Amino acid sequence: ELIRYPAGKVDISYAIPDSVTSIGDSAFSWCSSLTSITIPDGVTSIGSFAFFRCSSLTSITIPDGVTSIGSAAFYFCHSLTSITIPNSVTSVGDEAFCDCYSLTSVYISDIASWCGIAFDGSCSNPLRGGASLYLNGKLVTDLIIPNSVTNIGSYAFYHCSSLTSVTIPNSVTSIGYQAFSDCSSLTSITIPDSVTSIGINAFYYCDSLTSVTIGNGVTSIGNLAFCHCSSLTSITIPNSVTSIGYQAFSDCSSLTSIT
């Protein structure tokens, strides 16, 4: 549907037919007048650069059934304010949401599925610009990781601005690279005994974090894991820890007590 204006502006709304099962690389790249698009339920993959520089696109719902979102798929969609990602997505390519600086809301329906997504880099997570996370329409502030989760993947909650606390169950054994990095509202976290490793940059720049409990099963704390946690005042490191990475507690300017 094309709507033409006297000044020459064109707005485009497009519904992909139900027969389509995949959106190829660069399919809608540089469609700068595309304001909305409907993706049918039969689609299983969104290719690299598929919606690259669709600068008028404001929101998108990815249907259940899509398993992969390609590299730079939504790169520079700078009018995009919200996105819905289904449980079926298992991988998101590098820079998929790079420069989506208006993105404020990410909607999901299952935390366990979200924790298992393989994000290729920090720009592949739509939360990366400081967007808020919504679970079944409700803003996530006090995050409770379900018992079915064994690993919190890399970049899982990177830059999520809505998180204030996180409860991790005993089923989790590892916390991935930059899993909670730049969560600026996060104030407390308890890491259970089941966790054996805290990844590199896991809590980097969580500058509101005041309380951290590290479980007795943790053996390694990664490089820069708590770097720039400027509100952290004290921490107890258990006997199980055998290695503390480079600058793990660097620039923790309020830290007065280490046990």
Disulfide bonds with the S-S distance in Angstrom:
none
